[in-house]
């Protein structure tokens, strides 16, 4: 009976230590996730600002060659063409992924 009591006490101590460990892990993961999200959002914002600066510079550079009004039409049109190509590619990849997932569920 004494051995069972000792075993129960050790099991309780182990469970409390494991709970404390998991709480510490969860707190660490939460803090790191928050930091990663902030850094990721900051990186995306800076990349978007760089793309805007690049497009603006392209409008200014082309403005000297073909005129500012035509440059303001050509550059956004080019950006929209690239965006359309990316959207079509993303759409086809989504369709392919969904087809693969639906086939996998049927099997």
N, C-alpha and C positions, 0 to 999 in steps of 0.2 A: 504494500500500500504506500509506503514511504517513497519507493521508486517511482510510482505513478504520480505522486504529488510533485516530486522533483522534476519529472518529465513534463508535467503540465506547466510548472513554473518556467522551465526553460523554453517551452513552446510559446508561452505568453511573451517572454522577453524577446525571443526571436521575432515574433509577429510585430511587436512594437518597434523593434529596430528596423525591420523591413518596411514598415509603414513610414517611419521617419526618413528612411533612405529614398523611398518612392516619392515622398513629398518634396524632398530636396531636389531630386531629379526633375520633377514636374516644374518646380520653381525655376530651375536652371533653363529648361527647355522653353518655358514661357518668356523669360528675359532674353534669351538668344533669338527666339522667333521674332520678338518685337524689334530687336536690333537689326536683324536681317531684313525685316520688312521696311524699316526706316531707310536703311542703306540702299535697298533695292529701289524704293520709290525715288530716292534722291538721284540714283544713277539714271533711272528712266527720265526724270525731269531734265537732267543735264544733257542726255542724248537728244531729247526733243528740242531743247534750246539750241544745240549744235546743228541739228537739221534745219531749224528755222534760220539760223545764221547762214548756213550754206545756201539755202534757197534764196535768201535775200541777197547774198553776194553774187549768186548766179544771175539774178534779175539785174543787178547793177552792172555786172560784167557784160551781159548780153545787151543791155541798154545802150552801151556805146557802139555795138556792132549793128543791131537791127532796130534800135529805137526803144525808148522806155515803154511805150504803150504795147508794142508787139511783144517785148520781153515779158511784160506782166501777163500776157496771154499764153505765151509759149511755155514758160517755166511751170506755172501751175498745171497746165495741160500735161506736161511731161510727168509731173509728180502724180497726177491722177491716173495716168496710164500705168505707171509702176504700181500704184496702190491697187488698181483693178487686176493686174496680173497676180499680185500677191493674194488678193481676195479669192480669185478663181482657183489658185493653187491650194489655198487653205480649205476652200469648199470641197475640192476633189479629195483632199486628204481626210476630211471629216466623213465624207461619203464612204471612202475606202475603209476607214476605221470602223464605222458603224456596220458596214457589210461584214467585216471580219468578226466583230463582236456578235452580230446576230447569227452567223454561221457557227460560232463557237458555242453559243447557248443552245442551238438546236442539237448539237452533237452530244 
